């Protein structure tokens, strides 16, 4: 799997512990990360064996091994194309998208100190939606959809930044309100595009794309997504410790020597990059960025050095499973946004009840 | 007045001789034209006799809406997309419509009609938007005496029109040839019942003759077909709930996606591979779509339709032949021959010319036939040379 989770196990406050204890904890933590990565990999490989075109699970393994060069195989060309050109880029895209949605959701919940925040709060989702819908309406090519979604996603964040900035700084409240304003504006523009779109074919294409789908995943799109995710992950990973401090609150962070404004904007830009990448290749995939950080926080706690990679792993595994359901349950694709919401909403309700007991209280 | 029909297909069980086909069709066309002129003269006589009676005409649609017209509609507003070109074909001119759906206007500009009726370039389209929602003020600004609207998506798209005091007739669109209901209704509204009779008879006769030619066709002789409603940025197939699915079955094919209940639905490439249709039809709603794009698609290389190069872009005449339009019989000729080249051999120059003369009173220019049949786009596809033989 191409989900690269940093597997460092940063021990905290272990000063009095013996060296042996540190080693044991490190080994245990590393084992946990390995287990997490392995679980995502297994989910991915199982998903590779499922689909509307019947392929023996063993043939899938043969195709994979022969691609690496281990064995020769006489599996049919059709099966090979289905596995290599249809399923593989799709599963990798779902994994990467789930990972970055989980990770950005965790980062945003940290810096906004709010458990109800997801990537849509800073306007990037609706901005990218508008860009993609505009491209389907005017151009109709995949490259245009991806490009427009990406550019307008970043434009939306820039607008949020401009509106929220008062006297050289942007308070959290202003950011959230500006995000609401910009989201509302772009949502209205999306409605306008739906209104003028051809109801026979363009409109369904836009509506379907907005609901989110990995159905048209290709290696080209995967490449774009990978670049966006890499850029986003590098920044978020580099700032993981600062996110911890920011989650204490603005005054505490300033007192601890963090330059709050630049740090916050670096994080927001990284989130925008990652989420725009996802929207541009798969449309709007809701709920993952909201729910997965909570799940991860229940397992590894609120320390963002662990929480970010854990949310990424949880998001990756979750989205592979949901997308596999979307493409196998019926001949017609089920929009993934419907499934993530159907699964996400009740899970989130349960998590909310538990939040009173743990997790946020420890932040 | 006896309606005239298009010629039935020239069934040929042996090798086709183009000269023979030509010789066979020309007298046919002359007879047809003569009959047309005669029928128009007869119509003029009857019309002259009835002028001044000012009998009210009540027209009722399939959903029970009815309007009473003191005189035939002169300024109609056909809001559903397929009715835009019907509102030209049924009265035989472009003077009876004051607005059309943007999608309908697009195909008027893209196909033959812009050349036949240059005034269409100025036709306003603001009266209806996405989701069939009418814009009442724009609609009122076009001063229509009759509005056509869809009757199957709830009252919201109808109530404002009725509230504005405009007479409205509705249509349904199901997985059948609903145009058989629209034609007599529009003919009555425009006061051209005999033209509507002819257009309907041509439709029924063409369908009947194809059905007859296909009689005894075994299931194993029906090629499997996927009609792509969108390709490129998304992959959508025509599902079992659409006219276009009925059309495939009626022309002796099997719609691989008939299990999908929707009109069209997003599918994965893998699902298309699992269905593995023998023939793929490309929609004309994306005007730039070409079979070569499918042939070049690395994911679809193993499809039988790609290996045997049997991907075809649907033609566009006055409207898109794949849709329920006045020219549907031409689309049926094309599709029946595509699916069963051993059973059908239509003379497209003769059929299209006759149809356009009847429907629009216009003769297509010589190079237009090939453009309608998309000879350029389809030239790399198996067997398409037979369509350029004219």
Interface residues (C-beta under 8 A of the other chain):
Chain A: X51 X52 X53 X54 X76 X77 X78 X81 X82 X85 X86 X87 X90 X136 X140 X141 X142 X145 X194 X195 X196 X197 X198 X199 X200 X201 X202 X203 X204 X205 X208 X209 X213 X215 X216 X218 X327 X331 X332 X333 X335
Chain B: X81 X102 X103 X106 X129 X130 X131 X132 X133 X229 X230 X232 X233 X234 X235 X236 X239 X257 X259 X260 X262 X264 X265 X266 X267 X268 X269 X270 X271 X273 X274 X283 X285 X286 X298 X299 X301 X302
